[in-house]
Amino acid sequence: MTEHRKRRPTPLGDAVAAFLEQKGLTGRVEQASIIPEWPELVGPQIAAVTEPRSIAADGTLFVAVRTSAWMNELSLLEPELLTRINRRLPEHRVRKIRWHLMR
């Protein structure tokens, strides 16, 4: 007779983490975590007029802005914003921010 051992099911979070690690995607997922944390990183005033859309593998963050006036202001604030963002996740740096008008 063959003895069958019952294995406990792997928690879904552990299975997903193992898959991402195996495929080399863990860093990209960590990098993308900036998007839901955007309001905390930039503050409520900037968060109210912006919407982060995506982040490229090269570290370019794409952010939509409500008005061209805000886009100009945020371009001037970009070095400060990059410092705040990269303090949160230094191993997956955001290298630049591409601002574009919301449609």
C-alpha positions as CSV (number, residue, x, y, z in Angstrom):
1,M,0.0,0.0,0.0
2,T,1.2,3.5,-0.8
3,E,1.1,5.9,2.0
4,H,-0.3,9.3,1.0
5,R,0.7,12.2,3.2
6,K,-1.6,15.1,3.4
7,R,0.2,18.4,2.8
8,R,-1.2,21.5,4.2
9,P,-2.3,24.0,1.4
10,T,0.1,26.8,0.8
11,P,-1.3,30.2,1.7
12,L,-2.2,32.1,-1.5
13,G,0.1,35.1,-0.5
14,D,3.1,32.7,-0.1
15,A,2.3,31.1,-3.5
16,V,2.1,34.4,-5.3
17,A,5.3,35.7,-3.6
18,A,7.2,32.5,-4.6
19,F,5.9,32.8,-8.2
20,L,7.0,36.5,-8.4
21,E,10.4,35.7,-7.0
22,Q,10.8,32.8,-9.4
23,K,9.9,35.1,-12.4
24,G,12.1,37.9,-11.2
25,L,9.2,40.3,-10.7
26,T,9.4,41.0,-7.0
27,G,11.3,44.3,-7.5
28,R,8.8,45.5,-10.1
29,V,5.9,44.8,-7.7
30,E,7.7,46.7,-4.9
31,Q,8.4,49.5,-7.3
32,A,4.8,49.7,-8.3
33,S,3.7,49.9,-4.7
34,I,4.5,53.6,-5.0
35,I,1.3,54.1,-6.9
36,P,-1.2,53.3,-4.1
37,E,1.1,55.1,-1.6
38,W,1.2,58.3,-3.7
39,P,-1.1,60.4,-1.5
40,E,1.0,59.6,1.6
41,L,4.2,60.3,-0.3
42,V,3.2,63.7,-1.8
43,G,0.6,65.0,0.6
44,P,-3.1,65.7,0.2
45,Q,-2.8,69.0,-1.9
46,I,-0.7,67.4,-4.6
47,A,-2.6,64.1,-4.5
48,A,-5.8,66.0,-5.1
49,V,-4.6,67.3,-8.5
50,T,-2.6,64.3,-9.7
51,E,-3.0,60.6,-10.5
52,P,0.0,58.3,-10.8
53,R,-0.6,56.0,-13.8
54,S,2.3,53.7,-14.1
55,I,6.0,53.1,-13.5
56,A,8.4,51.8,-16.1
57,A,11.2,49.4,-15.5
58,D,13.8,52.1,-16.0
59,G,12.3,54.0,-13.0
60,T,10.2,56.6,-14.9
61,L,7.0,57.4,-13.0
62,F,4.1,58.6,-15.2
63,V,1.7,61.0,-13.4
64,A,-1.4,62.7,-14.8
65,V,-2.0,66.3,-13.7
66,R,-5.3,68.3,-13.7
67,T,-4.0,71.6,-15.1
68,S,-0.9,72.9,-16.9
69,A,-0.3,75.4,-14.1
70,W,0.0,72.5,-11.7
71,M,2.2,70.6,-14.1
72,N,4.6,73.5,-14.2
73,E,4.6,73.8,-10.4
74,L,5.2,70.1,-10.0
75,S,8.0,70.1,-12.5
76,L,9.8,72.6,-10.2
77,L,9.1,70.4,-7.2
78,E,10.2,67.2,-8.9
79,P,13.6,66.9,-7.1
80,E,12.0,67.2,-3.7
81,L,9.3,64.7,-4.7
82,L,11.8,62.2,-5.9
83,T,13.7,62.5,-2.6
84,R,10.5,61.8,-0.7
85,I,9.5,58.9,-2.9
86,N,13.0,57.3,-2.9
87,R,13.3,57.6,0.8
88,R,10.4,55.1,1.0
89,L,11.8,52.5,-1.4
90,P,15.5,53.2,-2.0
91,E,16.4,49.9,-3.7
92,H,13.9,50.5,-6.5
93,R,14.5,54.2,-7.2
94,V,12.2,56.4,-9.2
95,R,14.6,58.2,-11.5
96,K,12.3,60.7,-13.1
97,I,8.7,61.8,-13.3
98,R,6.9,62.3,-16.5
99,W,4.0,64.7,-16.0
100,H,1.1,64.8,-18.5
101,L,-2.3,66.5,-18.6
102,M,-5.4,64.4,-17.5
103,R,-7.8,63.7,-20.3
